Amino acid sequence: MNHAPADFDMTRDLAPGFADFYRALHAVFTPRQQALATARIARLRRAHEHGELPDHLPPSQATTGAWRITVPEWCRDQRNQMTGPADDAELVVKMLNSGAPGVMLDLEDSMANAWPNLMRGVANIQAALTGTLTYHDAKRDRTVGITTSQVAIWSRVRGLHLSQAGVIPGEVTSASLFDLALLVHTLEAASLKHPFAVYIPKSESAEEARWWADVFKAIAAAKGWPSDFIRCMALVESHPLAYQMEEFLHELRDHIVGLNLGRWDYMASLIHWNLRDPHWVLPDRNTIPHDVPFFQRLRHLLVDICHRRGALAIGGMTALYPSRTDAELNARALATLEKDKRNEAACFMDGAWTGHPDQNAIAVAQFPEPNQLHARLPDVERYPDLRPAPIGVGSITLGGTRAAVRTVIRYRNGVLHGRGASLLDGYMEDLATDRIYRLMIAQRLLHRDHLAIVDGDGHPMVHDDALVARGFDEALTMLVAELPIGRDPGDEDTLHEAARQSRLMIENGFCDPI
């Protein structure tokens, strides 16, 4: 949990008037947020203990009514939304100057959940929204600012499941609420080129959408803004929300303009909800095709629901990054990007995510027009099976487990050094992929007696605690040997601490902290 410094005083240390502004919001909305977060834990426990898995809801006004969403002109072209951590001013400026139609500035998964990072991230977003953010280009010894453009700027706050400590003495508060309040408190509507735009992460239900809608209206009222001035997009990155997308849109219909398939977090969520099912063991992550049925069915359903209701449908991130120093990797990364985005465009998605300026032109080019809101896929099943087992997909190998172990150590080591996302072996890894790998290892341990796993020579082996322990020892030995020439920060001690934390998270209830 993020904790403010011990001597923090909201009245003294934040903008004048913020303390009163926030306490009023906290009193109303934090109790509701805490109840919703507790309910999540209970639902997952019932899934693990009693097999109560998510399912489609009965028909309601949300699914049978004639309501529609109107997408405003300023965000009707979102063929590429470039994303990255908000605490890196240089990256923020480069993303905003990349030519991408949309940019998402992230206070969540790609940014370390620590107080200094949060404060830098909020300040950078506020400066970006008003066009005043700059960074110093050391190579050219010059200051670089934001060029004028029509880019839509989105701010992703932390998820509803997270709490913030140390802000109000003796209490925790909603991290989502705190982030939103910090961002908007000093903003004036007249200084913004478009309404304040939020990306909502990690939602699980339409009931949670009601919380967000009420928060948006309350903040707008406190600021003297129109009730619908705060607009949003939401990520579908949890398995339960896949069954309530239409209901979620309905609850937020005065604010929301689209849904985004956050597939890496969604994959982690699928593993977590199906953890006890021996038929739902995930293959090695990088052997899973982008059009695997558990993704493709959700893509089709998401597009169908969004376009039927007038909302944008946005695709996910391509994790393999281009390289300006490795020609082979660069070619492979851009080819993967083109194939991935072409598949999303063929599903009539309206855009997708990237994380590198070199990806923008290729991503945009795969979408034939600014949006495909008019298009509908034929014969989309209204209530499809959204968790087909990944049987016959990819491979389950010792090499996959070893790669997962190496990645979780390196990712956690980056977190210990203030990085929420790290470029590892050509892939941009953030909390989502860390969750996938930790849960994948835990799942293979849990189902060791039913699992057909092979070593590099194709020989079967048991995926037990001893195998995982050897994997951690071998990975640590190699990573330490690569110091200091490797790209990982820190030293032997921090790598060992990263390994210790990762193993504990795998062993102790398969938890998913941020």
C-alpha positions in Angstrom: 0.0 0.0 0.0 1.2 3.5 -0.9 1.9 5.5 2.3 2.4 9.2 2.5 5.6 10.3 4.5 5.3 10.1 8.3 5.3 13.9 8.7 2.8 14.6 5.9 0.1 17.1 6.6 -2.6 17.5 3.9 -3.3 21.1 4.9 0.3 22.2 4.8 1.8 20.1 2.1 -0.9 20.2 -0.7 -2.5 23.1 -2.5 -4.5 25.5 -0.4 -8.1 24.4 0.0 -7.4 20.8 -1.0 -7.8 19.3 2.5 -11.4 20.6 2.8 -12.1 19.6 -0.8 -10.9 16.1 -0.3 -12.3 15.4 3.2 -15.8 16.0 1.9 -15.3 13.5 -0.9 -13.6 11.0 1.3 -16.4 10.9 3.9 -18.9 9.9 1.2 -17.0 7.7 -1.2 -14.2 5.9 0.7 -16.7 3.7 2.8 -18.4 2.7 -0.5 -15.0 1.9 -2.1 -13.9 -0.2 0.9 -17.1 -2.2 0.7 -16.7 -2.8 -3.0 -13.1 -3.9 -2.5 -14.0 -6.3 0.2 -16.8 -7.8 -1.9 -14.2 -8.5 -4.7 -12.1 -10.6 -2.3 -15.2 -12.5 -1.2 -16.2 -13.3 -4.8 -12.7 -14.6 -5.7 -12.7 -16.7 -2.5 -16.0 -18.3 -3.5 -14.6 -19.0 -6.9 -11.7 -20.9 -5.5 -13.6 -22.7 -2.7 -16.9 -23.4 -4.3 -16.4 -23.0 -8.1 -18.7 -19.9 -8.3 -17.4 -18.4 -11.5 -18.6 -15.2 -13.2 -21.6 -15.4 -15.6 -23.8 -13.2 -17.6 -26.5 -11.2 -15.7 -30.2 -11.6 -16.4 -31.8 -9.2 -18.9 -32.3 -5.6 -17.7 -32.9 -2.1 -18.9 -29.2 -2.0 -19.5 -29.3 -4.8 -22.0 -32.8 -4.4 -23.5 -33.3 -0.6 -23.5 -32.7 1.8 -26.4 -30.1 4.0 -24.8 -27.1 5.2 -26.7 -23.7 6.8 -26.0 -22.5 9.9 -27.9 -18.7 10.1 -28.6 -17.6 13.7 -28.7 -15.7 15.1 -31.6 -12.4 15.6 -29.7 -12.0 11.8 -29.2 -13.7 10.3 -32.2 -10.3 9.4 -33.6 -8.4 7.2 -31.2 -6.7 4.8 -33.6 -3.6 4.8 -31.4 -3.5 5.6 -27.7 0.1 5.8 -26.6 0.6 5.0 -23.0 3.4 5.3 -20.4 4.2 6.2 -16.8 3.2 9.8 -15.8 6.2 10.3 -13.5 8.7 10.4 -16.4 8.4 14.0 -17.8 10.6 13.2 -20.8 8.5 10.3 -21.9 5.3 12.2 -21.4 6.5 15.0 -23.6 7.7 12.6 -26.3 4.4 10.7 -26.2 2.4 14.0 -26.6 4.7 15.0 -29.5 4.5 11.6 -31.2 1.5 12.4 -33.5 -0.6 9.7 -31.7 -4.3 10.7 -31.7 -4.5 9.8 -28.0 -2.1 9.6 -25.1 -2.8 7.9 -21.8 -0.7 9.2 -18.8 -0.5 6.5 -16.3 -0.5 6.6 -12.5 -1.2 2.9 -12.3 0.4 -0.3 -13.5 3.4 1.2 -15.4 4.3 3.5 -12.5 5.7 2.3 -9.2 3.1 2.8 -6.5 5.2 4.9 -4.2 4.6 8.4 -2.9 7.4 10.3 -4.7 6.3 8.7 -8.0 2.7 9.6 -7.4 3.5 13.3 -6.7 5.7 13.6 -9.8 3.1 11.9 -11.9 0.3 14.1 -10.8 2.4 17.3 -11.3 3.4 16.1 -14.8 -0.2 15.4 -15.8 -1.4 18.8 -14.6 1.4 20.5 -16.6 0.7 18.3 -19.6 -3.0 19.2 -19.5 -2.2 22.9 -19.5 0.6 22.6 -22.1 3.4 23.7 -19.8 5.4 20.5 -19.2 9.0 20.5 -20.4 12.1 18.3 -20.0 15.9 19.0 -20.5 17.4 17.2 -23.5 20.9 16.5 -22.2 22.3 15.3 -25.5 21.3 18.6 -27.3 21.4 20.8 -24.1 18.0 22.3 -24.7 14.6 22.4 -23.2 11.8 20.6 -25.0 8.2 21.4 -24.5 4.8 20.2 -25.9 4.0 21.0 -29.4 0.4 22.2 -30.2 -1.8 19.4 -31.4 -5.3 17.9 -31.1 -4.1 14.9 -29.2 -6.7 13.7 -26.6 -5.0 13.4 -23.2 -6.3 10.6 -20.8 -5.2 10.2 -17.2 -5.3 6.7 -15.7 -5.7 6.7 -11.9 -5.2 3.8 -9.6 -7.8 1.1 -9.3 -10.8 1.0 -7.0 -9.4 -2.0 -5.2 -6.4 0.1 -3.8 -6.2 2.2 -0.7 -3.9 5.1 0.1 -2.5 5.4 3.6 -1.1 8.4 5.5 -3.2 11.1 4.0 -5.9 11.3 6.7 -4.6 10.5 10.2 -5.6 7.1 11.4 -7.6 6.2 8.2 -7.0 4.8 4.8 -8.7 6.4 1.8 -9.5 5.4 -1.7 -6.5 5.6 -4.0 -8.8 6.2 -7.0 -10.5 9.1 -5.3 -7.3 10.6 -4.0 -5.7 10.6 -7.5 -8.7 12.1 -9.1 -9.0 14.9 -6.5 -5.3 15.7 -6.7 -5.5 16.0 -10.5 -8.6 18.2 -10.8 -8.4 20.4 -7.7 -6.3 23.2 -9.2 -7.4 22.7 -12.8 -9.7 25.2 -14.4 -12.0 24.1 -17.2 -11.0 27.1 -19.4 -7.4 26.0 -19.4 -8.2 22.5 -20.9 -8.6 21.9 -24.6 -11.2 19.2 -24.0 -13.2 17.8 -20.9 -11.2 16.1 -18.2 -10.6 12.6 -19.4 -10.0 9.6 -17.1 -9.1 6.0 -17.8 -10.7 3.6 -15.3 -8.6 0.4 -14.6 -9.3 -2.9 -12.9 -13.1 -2.7 -12.7 -15.1 -5.9 -11.9 -18.8 -5.0 -12.0 -21.6 -2.6 -13.0 -22.0 -1.8 -9.3 -18.5 -0.3 -9.4 -19.4 1.8 -12.4 -22.1 3.4 -10.3 -19.4 4.4 -7.8 -17.4 6.1 -10.5 -20.4 7.9 -12.0 -21.3 9.3 -8.6 -17.7 10.3 -8.0 -17.5 12.1 -11.3 -20.7 14.0 -10.6 -19.7 14.9 -7.1 -16.3 16.2 -8.2 -17.8 18.2 -11.1 -20.3 19.8 -8.7 -17.5 20.7 -6.3 -15.6 22.3 -9.1 -18.6 24.1 -10.6 -18.2 22.1 -13.8 -21.1 20.7 -15.9 -22.2 17.3 -14.5 -20.8 15.4 -17.5 -17.5 17.4 -17.8 -15.5 14.4 -16.6 -15.4 11.8 -19.4 -13.9 8.4 -19.3 -12.9 5.2 -20.9 -12.7 1.9 -19.0 -10.4 -1.1 -19.3 -11.9 -4.6 -19.5 -9.1 -6.4 -17.8 -10.8 -8.5 -15.2 -12.7 -11.7 -16.0 -15.9 -10.7 -14.1 -16.3 -7.4 -16.0 -16.3 -9.4 -19.3 -19.8 -10.6 -18.3 -21.1 -7.1 -17.4 -19.7 -4.8 -20.1 -23.1 -3.6 -21.3 -24.4 -3.0 -17.8 -21.1 -1.1 -17.0 -21.6 1.2 -20.0 -25.2 1.8 -19.0 -24.2 3.0 -15.4 -21.6 5.4 -16.9 -23.5 6.4 -20.0 -23.4 10.1 -19.1 -19.6 10.0 -19.0 -18.1 7.0 -20.8 -17.0 7.0 -24.5 -15.5 3.5 -24.8 -14.1 0.3 -23.5 -10.6 -1.0 -23.9 -9.5 -4.7 -23.8 -6.6 -4.7 -21.4 -5.5 -8.2 -22.4 -2.4 -8.8 -20.3 -4.2 -8.0 -17.1 -7.2 -9.9 -18.4 -5.0 -12.9 -19.0 -3.8 -12.7 -15.4 -7.4 -12.4 -14.2 -8.4 -15.5 -16.2 -5.6 -17.5 -14.5 -6.6 -16.2 -11.1 -10.3 -17.0 -11.4 -9.6 -20.4 -13.0 -6.7 -21.2 -10.6 -8.2 -24.4 -9.3 -9.2 -25.8 -12.6 -6.5 -28.3 -13.9 -7.9 -27.9 -17.4 -7.1 -24.2 -17.4 -3.3 -24.2 -17.1 -1.8 -21.4 -19.1 0.9 -22.2 -21.7 4.1 -20.3 -21.9 3.0 -16.7 -22.4 5.0 -15.9 -25.5 3.6 -19.0 -27.3 0.0 -17.8 -27.1 -1.3 -16.2 -30.3 -3.1 -12.9 -30.2 -6.2 -14.5 -31.7 -6.5 -17.3 -29.1 -10.2 -18.0 -28.5 -10.3 -16.6 -24.9 -9.1 -13.2 -26.3 -10.9 -13.3 -29.7 -14.4 -14.1 -28.3 -14.0 -11.2 -25.9 -12.8 -8.9 -28.6 -15.9 -9.8 -30.7 -18.3 -9.4 -27.8 -16.7 -6.1 -26.7 -16.9 -4.6 -30.2 -20.5 -5.7 -30.6 -21.7 -4.2 -27.3 -19.7 -1.0 -27.8 -20.8 -0.3 -31.4 -24.4 -1.3 -30.7 -24.4 1.4 -27.9 -22.4 4.0 -29.8 -19.1 3.6 -27.9 -15.5 3.2 -29.0 -13.9 -0.2 -28.8 -10.1 0.0 -28.2 -7.6 -2.9 -28.4 -4.7 -3.7 -26.2 -0.9 -3.2 -25.9 1.6 -5.0 -28.1 4.3 -5.9 -25.6 7.3 -6.5 -27.9 9.1 -3.2 -28.3 11.0 -1.9 -31.3 14.7 -1.2 -31.0 16.9 1.4 -32.6 20.0 -0.6 -31.9 19.0 -4.2 -32.8 17.8 -4.4 -36.4 16.5 -8.0 -36.1 14.5 -7.3 -32.9 13.2 -4.1 -34.5 11.9 -5.8 -37.6 10.3 -8.6 -35.6 8.7 -6.1 -33.2 7.2 -4.0 -35.9 6.0 -7.1 -37.8 4.3 -8.4 -34.7 2.7 -4.9 -34.1 1.3 -4.8 -37.6 -0.2 -8.3 -37.5 -1.6 -7.6 -34.0 -3.2 -4.3 -34.9 -4.5 -5.6 -38.2 -6.3 -8.4 -36.4 -7.9 -5.8 -34.0 -8.9 -3.6 -37.0 -10.4 -6.7 -38.7 -12.6 -7.2 -35.6 -13.8 -3.6 -36.2 -12.0 -2.2 -33.2 -11.6 1.6 -33.3 -8.0 1.7 -32.2 -5.4 0.2 -29.9 -2.5 0.9 -27.5 1.2 1.3 -28.1 4.0 2.4 -25.9 6.8 3.6 -28.2 6.7 6.6 -30.7 8.1 4.3 -33.5 4.9 2.2 -33.3 2.5 5.0 -33.9 2.4 5.2 -37.7 2.1 1.5 -38.2 -0.6 1.2 -35.6 -2.7 4.0 -37.0 -2.2 2.7 -40.6 -3.9 -0.6 -39.7 -7.2 1.1 -39.0 -8.9 2.2 -42.2 -10.7 5.3 -40.9 -10.8 7.4 -37.7 -13.2 5.0 -36.2 -15.4 2.0 -37.1 -18.4 2.9 -35.0 -20.7 2.1 -37.9 -19.4 -1.4 -38.3 -20.8 -4.6 -36.7 -19.4 -8.1 -36.8 -22.0 -10.6 -38.1 -23.4 -13.4 -35.9 -21.8 -12.4 -32.7 -23.1 -14.7 -29.9 -24.8 -12.6 -27.3 -23.8 -14.9 -24.4 -20.6 -16.7 -25.5 -18.3 -18.9 -23.4 -15.6 -16.5 -22.3 -13.3 -18.9 -20.7 -12.6 -21.7 -23.2 -9.7 -23.7 -21.9 -6.4 -23.1 -23.7 -6.1 -26.7 -24.8 -4.0 -27.2 -27.9 -2.7 -23.7 -27.6 1.0 -22.9 -27.2 3.4 -25.0 -25.1 4.0 -25.7 -21.4 7.7 -26.1 -20.9 10.5 -25.8 -18.4 11.9 -23.0 -20.5 8.6 -21.1 -20.0 8.8 -21.4 -16.2 12.5 -20.4 -16.3 11.7 -17.3 -18.4 8.8 -16.5 -16.0 11.1 -16.7 -12.9 13.8 -14.5 -14.5 11.2 -11.9 -15.5 9.5 -11.6 -12.1 12.9 -11.2 -10.4 13.9 -8.5 -12.9 10.6 -6.8 -12.8 10.5 -6.7 -9.0 14.1 -5.4 -8.9 12.9 -2.6 -11.1 10.1 -1.8 -8.7 12.5 -1.7 -5.8 14.3 1.1 -7.8 11.2 3.1 -8.5 10.3 1.6 -11.9 6.7 0.5 -12.6 7.6 -0.8 -16.1 10.9 -2.2 -17.4 12.1 -3.2 -20.9 13.2 -6.8 -20.4 14.5 -8.9 -23.3 12.6 -6.8 -25.8 9.3 -6.8 -24.0 7.9 -3.9 -22.0 6.9 -5.6 -18.7 4.7 -3.9 -16.1 2.5 -5.2 -13.2 0.2 -7.0 -15.6 2.9 -9.3 -17.0 4.4 -9.7 -13.6 1.0 -10.9 -12.4 0.8 -13.3 -15.4 4.1 -14.9 -14.6 3.6 -15.2 -10.9 0.2 -16.7 -11.3 1.5 -19.0 -14.0 4.2 -20.4 -11.8 1.7 -20.8 -8.9 -0.8 -22.5 -11.2 1.8 -25.0 -12.4 2.8 -25.8 -8.8 -0.8 -26.3 -7.9 -1.5 -28.8 -10.7 1.8 -30.5 -10.8 0.2 -34.0 -10.6 -1.9 -33.4 -13.7 0.5 -31.3 -15.7 2.5 -32.5 -18.7 5.6 -30.3 -18.7 8.7 -31.1 -20.6 12.4 -29.9 -20.4 14.5 -28.7 -23.3 14.9 -32.2 -24.6 11.2 -33.0 -24.5 11.5 -35.2 -21.4 8.6 -35.0 -18.9 9.2 -33.7 -15.4 7.3 -32.7 -12.3 6.7 -29.0 -11.7 7.3 -29.0 -8.0 8.7 -26.7 -5.3 12.2 -28.0 -5.8 12.1 -27.2 -9.5 10.9 -23.6 -8.9 13.5 -23.2 -6.2 16.2 -24.3 -8.6 14.8 -21.9 -11.2 15.1 -19.0 -8.8 18.7 -20.0 -7.8 19.8 -20.4 -11.4 18.2 -17.1 -12.4 19.8 -15.2 -9.6 23.2 -16.7 -10.4 23.0 -15.6 -14.0 21.6 -12.1 -13.1 24.3 -11.5 -10.6 27.0 -12.6 -13.0 25.6 -10.1 -15.5 26.2 -7.2 -13.1 27.2 -4.4 -13.8 27.1 -4.8 -17.5 23.4 -5.8 -17.6 20.6 -3.3 -17.9 19.1 -4.1 -14.5 19.7 -1.5 -11.8 21.1 -2.1 -8.3 23.3 -4.8 -7.1 23.4 -8.4 -5.8 21.5 -7.5 -2.6 18.6 -5.9 -4.5 18.3 -8.8 -6.9 18.2 -11.2 -3.9 15.5 -9.1 -2.3 13.5 -9.0 -5.5 13.7 -12.8 -5.7 12.6 -13.1 -2.1 9.6 -10.9 -2.6 8.5 -12.6 -5.8 8.7 -16.1 -4.2 6.7 -14.9 -1.2 4.0 -13.6 -3.5 3.9 -16.9 -5.4 3.8 -19.0 -2.2 1.5 -16.9 0.1 -1.9 -17.1 -1.5 -0.9 -16.0 -5.0 -1.5 -12.4 -4.1 -1.6 -9.5 -6.5 -0.2 -6.4 -4.8 0.6 -3.2 -6.8 
